[in-house]
């Protein structure tokens, strides 16, 4: 029998539900890792994160918004500040995925980049000319990558970043794979949500390294 190959761009949540039985868990107790015992940030880290935030709002003044620079301007500096490019951590890139969304007779093109940190933590980066590209565009792809991980006995984690929004994902594999999400962190929220994003990344990378 011929093996069917499914492109990541063609995978949606319905496909994962029908073929893997994946279930969304809304109970906050399922994903305590993004809420409890988060590490503190230094004042220097906060100053650097404020610069990333300020750079984001500067980019808003020069549309098309964030075209091709979500990773360069926001995600890479975030990983750098968190020391995720230093041993024992490592970052490897997976193949980029192109996405197209029809809107009023126009095809809006974007790109999804994926990074792997320590085999148990994935980062999905959505880049597009359209600032409002939803985190939903990357959710199914992220879950598909996490389902494909050979790690079964431990949960895996993910982060979806669009430049303006961030959301964390936890996947627990069992007879019925289950996933939960954090709240959405937004650059538009008062203060600087990047503080929380970095704290959670530090916590998850610590868990993923065990």
BADRENBA-529085 format. One record per residue (C-alpha): residue number from 1; residue in three letters; x, y, z. Coordinates in Angstrom, 1 decimal, padded with zeros to 4 digits, always signed. Example, Ala and Ser with C-alpha at 12.3 -4.5 7.8 and 13.67 -1.06 7.14 Angstrom:
  pos  code       X       Y       Z
    1   ALA  +012.3  -004.5  +007.8
    2   SER  +013.7  -001.1  +007.1
END
This chain:
  pos  code       X       Y       Z
    1   UNK  +000.0  +000.0  +000.0
    2   UNK  +001.4  +003.4  -000.9
    3   UNK  +002.4  +005.7  +001.9
    4   UNK  +000.4  +008.9  +002.0
    5   UNK  +002.4  +012.0  +002.6
    6   UNK  +000.6  +014.9  +004.2
    7   UNK  +002.1  +018.4  +003.9
    8   UNK  +002.3  +020.2  +007.3
    9   UNK  +000.5  +023.2  +005.7
   10   UNK  -002.5  +020.9  +004.9
   11   UNK  -002.9  +019.7  +008.5
   12   UNK  -005.6  +021.2  +010.6
   13   UNK  -007.1  +020.5  +014.0
   14   UNK  -009.9  +018.4  +012.4
   15   UNK  -007.2  +016.1  +010.8
   16   UNK  -005.5  +015.7  +014.2
   17   UNK  -008.7  +014.9  +015.9
   18   UNK  -009.8  +012.4  +013.4
   19   UNK  -006.5  +010.6  +013.0
   20   UNK  -004.9  +011.0  +016.4
   21   UNK  -007.9  +011.6  +018.7
   22   UNK  -006.2  +014.7  +020.1
   23   UNK  -008.3  +016.5  +022.8
   24   UNK  -008.2  +020.0  +024.1
   25   UNK  -008.1  +020.2  +027.9
   26   UNK  -009.4  +023.5  +029.4
   27   UNK  -008.8  +022.7  +033.0
   28   UNK  -006.1  +025.0  +034.3
   29   UNK  -004.6  +022.2  +036.4
   30   UNK  -003.5  +020.4  +033.2
   31   UNK  -000.9  +023.0  +032.4
   32   UNK  +000.4  +024.5  +035.7
   33   UNK  +003.9  +025.0  +034.2
   34   UNK  +003.1  +028.4  +032.7
   35   UNK  +001.6  +029.7  +036.0
   36   UNK  +003.5  +028.3  +039.0
   37   UNK  +007.0  +028.9  +040.4
   38   UNK  +008.2  +031.0  +037.6
   39   UNK  +011.8  +032.3  +037.8
   40   UNK  +012.5  +036.0  +038.5
   41   UNK  +014.1  +038.2  +035.9
   42   UNK  +017.0  +040.6  +036.5
   43   UNK  +016.5  +044.3  +036.0
   44   UNK  +018.9  +044.1  +033.1
   45   UNK  +016.7  +041.4  +031.4
   46   UNK  +013.7  +043.6  +031.9
   47   UNK  +015.5  +046.6  +030.3
   48   UNK  +016.4  +044.5  +027.2
   49   UNK  +012.8  +043.2  +027.0
   50   UNK  +011.5  +046.8  +027.1
   51   UNK  +013.8  +047.5  +024.1
   52   UNK  +012.2  +044.6  +022.2
   53   UNK  +008.8  +046.0  +023.0
   54   UNK  +009.7  +049.5  +022.0
   55   UNK  +011.2  +048.2  +018.7
   56   UNK  +007.9  +046.4  +018.0
   57   UNK  +005.9  +049.6  +018.3
   58   UNK  +008.4  +051.4  +016.2
   59   UNK  +007.9  +048.8  +013.4
   60   UNK  +004.2  +049.5  +013.5
   61   UNK  +005.0  +052.9  +012.1
   62   UNK  +006.5  +051.4  +008.9
   63   UNK  +004.0  +048.9  +007.3
   64   UNK  +003.8  +046.3  +005.9
   65   UNK  +004.0  +045.2  +009.5
   66   UNK  +006.7  +042.8  +010.5
   67   UNK  +007.3  +041.3  +007.1
   68   UNK  +009.9  +038.7  +007.4
   69   UNK  +011.4  +040.1  +010.7
   70   UNK  +009.3  +038.5  +013.5
   71   UNK  +012.2  +036.2  +014.3
   72   UNK  +014.9  +038.7  +013.7
   73   UNK  +013.4  +041.5  +015.7
   74   UNK  +011.5  +039.7  +018.5
   75   UNK  +012.0  +035.9  +018.8
   76   UNK  +015.8  +035.7  +018.4
   77   UNK  +016.5  +038.5  +020.9
   78   UNK  +014.1  +036.8  +023.3
   79   UNK  +016.1  +033.5  +023.0
   80   UNK  +019.4  +035.4  +023.3
   81   UNK  +018.3  +037.1  +026.5
   82   UNK  +017.2  +033.8  +027.9
   83   UNK  +020.7  +032.3  +027.1
   84   UNK  +019.0  +029.6  +025.0
   85   UNK  +021.8  +029.7  +022.5
   86   UNK  +024.3  +028.6  +025.1
   87   UNK  +025.2  +025.1  +026.3
   88   UNK  +023.6  +022.8  +027.3
   89   UNK  +020.7  +024.2  +025.2
   90   UNK  +020.7  +024.1  +021.4
   91   UNK  +018.4  +025.4  +018.7
   92   UNK  +017.8  +023.7  +015.4
   93   UNK  +015.6  +024.9  +012.6
   94   UNK  +013.0  +022.9  +010.8
   95   UNK  +011.7  +023.4  +007.3
   96   UNK  +009.7  +026.6  +006.8
   97   UNK  +006.0  +026.3  +005.8
   98   UNK  +004.3  +028.7  +003.5
   99   UNK  +000.7  +029.7  +004.4
  100   UNK  -001.9  +031.3  +002.2
  101   UNK  -005.2  +032.7  +003.5
  102   UNK  -007.8  +034.0  +001.0
  103   UNK  -009.4  +037.3  +002.0
  104   UNK  -011.7  +039.3  -000.2
  105   UNK  -010.3  +037.9  -003.4
  106   UNK  -006.7  +038.4  -002.2
  107   UNK  -004.2  +035.7  -001.2
  108   UNK  -002.4  +036.7  +002.0
  109   UNK  +000.9  +034.9  +002.1
  110   UNK  +002.9  +034.1  +005.2
  111   UNK  +005.5  +031.8  +006.6
  112   UNK  +005.8  +029.5  +009.6
  113   UNK  +009.3  +028.8  +010.9
  114   UNK  +009.8  +026.2  +013.6
  115   UNK  +012.6  +025.8  +016.0
  116   UNK  +013.4  +022.9  +018.4
  117   UNK  +014.9  +023.6  +021.8
  118   UNK  +016.2  +020.5  +023.7
  119   UNK  +013.8  +018.1  +021.8
  120   UNK  +010.9  +018.8  +024.1
  121   UNK  +010.3  +022.5  +023.5
  122   UNK  +009.2  +023.8  +020.1
  123   UNK  +008.9  +027.4  +018.9
  124   UNK  +006.6  +028.2  +016.0
  125   UNK  +007.1  +031.6  +014.4
  126   UNK  +004.5  +033.0  +012.1
  127   UNK  +005.7  +035.8  +009.7
  128   UNK  +003.3  +037.7  +007.5
  129   UNK  +002.5  +041.0  +005.9
  130   UNK  -000.7  +040.8  +007.7
  131   UNK  -000.3  +041.8  +011.4
  132   UNK  -003.5  +040.0  +012.5
  133   UNK  -002.4  +036.5  +011.2
  134   UNK  -003.9  +034.4  +014.0
  135   UNK  -002.0  +032.1  +016.3
  136   UNK  -004.5  +029.5  +015.1
  137   UNK  -002.6  +029.4  +011.8
  138   UNK  +000.3  +027.6  +013.6
  139   UNK  -001.5  +025.6  +016.2
  140   UNK  -002.2  +022.5  +014.2
  141   UNK  +001.3  +022.5  +012.7
  142   UNK  +002.8  +022.8  +016.1
  143   UNK  +000.7  +020.0  +017.5
  144   UNK  +001.6  +017.8  +014.5
  145   UNK  +005.4  +018.4  +015.2
  146   UNK  +004.9  +017.6  +018.9
  147   UNK  +002.9  +014.5  +018.1
  148   UNK  +005.7  +013.3  +015.9
  149   UNK  +008.3  +013.6  +018.6
  150   UNK  +009.7  +010.2  +019.8
  151   UNK  +009.3  +011.3  +023.4
  152   UNK  +006.2  +009.6  +024.8
  153   UNK  +006.6  +009.3  +028.6
  154   UNK  +007.1  +013.1  +029.2
  155   UNK  +005.0  +016.1  +028.1
  156   UNK  +006.3  +018.3  +025.3
  157   UNK  +005.8  +022.1  +025.1
  158   UNK  +005.5  +024.7  +022.4
  159   UNK  +005.3  +028.4  +021.9
  160   UNK  +003.6  +030.1  +019.0
  161   UNK  +004.8  +033.7  +018.3
  162   UNK  +003.3  +036.0  +015.7
  163   UNK  +005.2  +039.1  +016.8
  164   UNK  +002.2  +040.7  +018.4
  165   UNK  +000.9  +037.6  +020.3
  166   UNK  +002.4  +034.6  +022.1
  167   UNK  +000.7  +031.4  +023.4
  168   UNK  +002.2  +028.3  +025.1
  169   UNK  +001.1  +024.8  +024.4
  170   UNK  +001.5  +021.6  +026.5
  171   UNK  +001.0  +018.1  +024.9
  172   UNK  +000.7  +015.0  +027.0
  173   UNK  +000.9  +011.8  +025.0
  174   UNK  -001.1  +008.8  +026.1
  175   UNK  -003.8  +006.5  +024.7
  176   UNK  -005.6  +009.8  +024.0
  177   UNK  -003.2  +012.7  +023.3
  178   UNK  -004.3  +015.8  +025.2
  179   UNK  -003.2  +019.4  +024.9
  180   UNK  -003.7  +022.6  +026.8
  181   UNK  -002.8  +026.3  +026.3
  182   UNK  -001.8  +029.2  +028.3
  183   UNK  -003.5  +032.5  +028.1
  184   UNK  -002.5  +034.7  +025.1
  185   UNK  +000.3  +037.2  +025.8
  186   UNK  +000.0  +040.3  +023.7
  187   UNK  +002.3  +043.2  +023.0
  188   UNK  -000.7  +045.5  +023.2
  189   UNK  -001.4  +044.6  +026.9
  190   UNK  -000.4  +047.3  +029.5
  191   UNK  +003.1  +046.8  +030.8
  192   UNK  +005.3  +044.3  +029.0
  193   UNK  +004.0  +040.7  +028.5
  194   UNK  +007.4  +039.7  +027.3
  195   UNK  +008.4  +039.5  +031.0
  196   UNK  +006.0  +036.6  +031.4
  197   UNK  +006.9  +035.1  +028.1
  198   UNK  +010.6  +034.9  +029.1
  199   UNK  +009.8  +033.6  +032.6
  200   UNK  +007.7  +030.8  +031.1
  201   UNK  +010.3  +030.0  +028.5
  202   UNK  +013.0  +029.7  +031.2
  203   UNK  +010.7  +027.4  +033.3
  204   UNK  +009.8  +025.2  +030.3
  205   UNK  +013.4  +024.9  +029.1
  206   UNK  +014.4  +023.8  +032.6
  207   UNK  +011.7  +021.1  +032.5
  208   UNK  +012.6  +020.1  +029.0
  209   UNK  +016.2  +019.6  +029.9
  210   UNK  +015.5  +017.0  +032.6
END
